[in-house]
Amino acid sequence: MKNYLNNSFLNNKKNVNQPIIKALLKYGLENFSLIILEYTDDNLIFDRETFWIINLKPYYNILEFGGSSKGYKHSDTVKLYLSELAKNRKHSEGTKVLIANALKGELNPFYGKSHKIESIDKIIVSKSLGKIYVYNSIKELQVIFPSITTLSKTINSSTNYIKKVMMVGIMFRGEWYFYNKLLSSLDTPKYISYTDCDNLIKEIKLNSNIKQAIFVFDLSGNFIKRFNGVMETEEKLNIRHEKIKQAASSKSHIGNYIFSYHRLLD
């Protein structure tokens, strides 16, 4: 830490190619934070560092296990752990059992403890490039995800498509908006954490077949019904889908109906 806070060290040509040094010089110290993951005994420092590197896979780490020190040797547990990891980069069921057994009971640093949701969020957000704010169709904030990557993995979608949804401002799967900032500073999420919104995630996954929903209103702007797509709207209202697409794009009406790709008529 003394090195990372030392400008002479950061600007030394010997160190300039290290990923963390490049990042500190590019973004500035004020854009990094220090979070203590756990406290441990001196003789377990490198073992615990190895554990966190393997599990958190920190972006700037160039080593795959804890720092070196003369005369230091990894414990037999960590040696076995590293050996299995090298054999199978994707943990097999056997490896998972091995790791679990090695960290049972009092061997686990969190024995008798648990992370608060806020702590989990801080750890993940500290490694994230930006939060994603998930709103429902009437623009009520539902939950905050620490990154696009976390969101895409959780809801089984591609990061590129989520980026497109955010850039164009379209609804995701006919019900949700994704933003990289709050719509209002007064917005409060319905769920405390993305780790605590199983029902919401389940609903988003179940709507994976919906590409772009159609919302129908009466001529006074009162919401009538949502259809899961243009073809379903055509079938139910007996109006050609080409006309529906055109009307939805301009939020105009056909007969007694106003069509839109959004739940709210601005």
N, C-alpha and C positions, 0 to 999 in steps of 0.2 A: 504494500500500500504506500510506503514511503516513496518508492520509485514512481508509482503512478501519479503522485502528487508533486513530483519534482520535474520542473520544466527542463532542466539540464538533461535529465535521464530521457525524457520524452523526445527531445530533439537530437539525441545522440545518434549518429549514423548507424551505429551497431544495432540499435533497437528499432529503427524506423520501419522495418518490414513486418514487425509483429502486428497481427490483426488488432489487438486491443490498443496498441500504441497509435496505429493509424486512426482508429475510431476516436480516441481521446483527443488527438490533434485536430481531427476534422470537425467533431461535434462540440468539443469543449467539455471541461470537467463538470460544468454546471448541469450538463444533460445526462449525467450518470449518478447512480445512487448506490449506497452500500446497504445490503440487507443481510442480517445474521440468520442463517438457516438453522443452526443448532449450536449448543455448547457441548464440548466433549473433552476427554482427558488428553493430555499431551501425547501419550503414546498411541492414540488412535487417530491423530490428526490426518495423516495421509490416507488411512483406510476410509475415514469418513469423507474426505475430499474425493476419493475414487468413487465412493457410493453416489455422491451428488452429481459428479460429472457424468456418470453412466446413466443416471435417471433423469436429470434435467437437460443433458446434452447442450451445455451453454455454447452460444454462438461463437464467442471469441476464444474459447479454449482450443489450443492446438494439440494438447496432450489428451490421451484417452484414459489416463489414471492419475492419481495424486502426485504432487511434486516430489522431486528426488531429494535425497539427503544422504550424505556419507554415513555408512554404518546402519542406515535404516532398512528394515526388511518388512515387507507386507506380511500380515497375519496369514495363517493357513487358509482361513475362510475366504479372504480377499483373493489369494492366489488361485483358489479353486474357482471363485467367481470370475476372475479375469480369464482363466483358462477356458471356461465354458463360453464366455463371451466371444473369445477369439475364434472358437470353433464354429459358433453359430450366431451371426450378428443379429438375426431375428430369434429372440428367445424361444426355444422349444418348450413344450410343457414340462419336460424333465428339468430344464434350466430354471424355469419359474419356481418349481418345487424346491430345487436346490437353494435358490436365493431366499425363498420364503423360510425354509428351515434354518438357514444361516442367520436370519434376523428375527427369530421367534423370541417372545418373552423379553427378558431383561437384556438380551443382546441387541434389541432394537432401541435406538436412541430416543424414540418416542414412546417407549414403554410407559404406560400410565398417563400419557399426554396426548393431545390432539391439536392440530392446527385450527385456528379460527378461520372462518370463511374469508375474513378480511386479509389474513396473512397469506392464504393461498392466492388471492387476487393480486396482492402486492408482489409476490414472487413471480407470477406469470406476467403481470403488467410490466415489471422491471425488465423483462426480456422481450417485450413486444414493441413493434414499430408504431402501433396506434390502436386505440380502442374502436370498437364497432358498436353503434347504438341501434338496437333493434326496436322498431315501432310497429304497432299493429295497423290495420287498415284505416282506422280513424285517428292515427298518429298519436297514440298513447304509448309512452315509453314502457317496454316490457322488461328488457334486460340489457346489460352491457357485456359484450365479449371483449377479451383483452387484445384480440388480433383477428385479422381475416383468416389466417391459417387455422386458428383454434375454432372459429365459427364454421369454416368449410368442413373440417374433419368431424365436427359435432353433428352437423345437419346433412352430411353426405352430399356436398356440392363442391364444385371446383372454385378455386380462388379467383380464376379469371372471370367466371360468370358473375360472381359476387361483386367483383370490381366493376363489371359492366352495369350491373343493377344500380350500384351506387353512383356511377358516373352519369348514366342516362336519367336516373330518378324514377325508374319503373318499379312496380311492385314485384316482390319475390313470391313466386308460387301463389299469386292472387290474393295475398293477405298481409304481407309484411314489407316494411321499408327498412333499408340499411343505410345508416349515415355515419360519417366519421366525426361528427360533432353533434351536440345537443341542439334540438330545434328551439328549445327555450331553457334558459338557466334555471327555471323553476321546475323543470321536468324531473320526476322521481321514478325510478324503475319499479315495476310491480314486483320483481324478484330481486332479492338481495345480491345474488350471485348467479352466474351462468351454470354453476355446479348445483343449483337449487331450483332448476326449472324443467324438470323431466317431462311434465305434461306439455309444456310449450314445445320442447324439442320433438316430442313424439308427434304432435300435431303438424309441425313443419315437415317432418319426414313423410307423414301420411299424405301430404299435399304435393308430393314430388311429381305427380302426373300432370299437375296444372302448370302450364307455361305462362299464360296471360289471361286472367279472368276478365269478364265483362260485367260492369255494374249498370243496373237499369233504374231510372228515376222517372217520376211523372213530370208533367210540364211545370209543376210548381217547385221542382227540385227535391221532392221527397223520395227517399230511397225506397225501392220496391223489392229488388232481388239481385242476388249475385249469381252469375252463371260461370261454370268452370272453363269456359272458352268460347270462341266465336261460333264453332260448329254446334255446340249445345244451345247457344242463344238462338241460332238460326232454326234449329229443330223445334224449340219451345215456342218461339214467337212467329215462326213462319215468315221470316224476313231474310233475304239473301245475305250471306256472310260478307260479301264485298261491301254492301251498304252499311252493315254493322261496323266493320273496320273503319270505314271513312267517318262515320258518325262518332265513334268512340275516340278517334284521334282528335277531333275538333270539339268534342263534348256537345254535339248538336243533336237534334231530335229527328226521329222518323215517326210520323203519326203522333201518337200520344206518349211516346217514350223518348227519354233522353238517354244516350249511351255514353259511357266513359270507361276508361281503363283504371279509374281510381274510385275509391269508396266515398270520398268527399268531393263535392262540387265547389270549387273555389269561386 
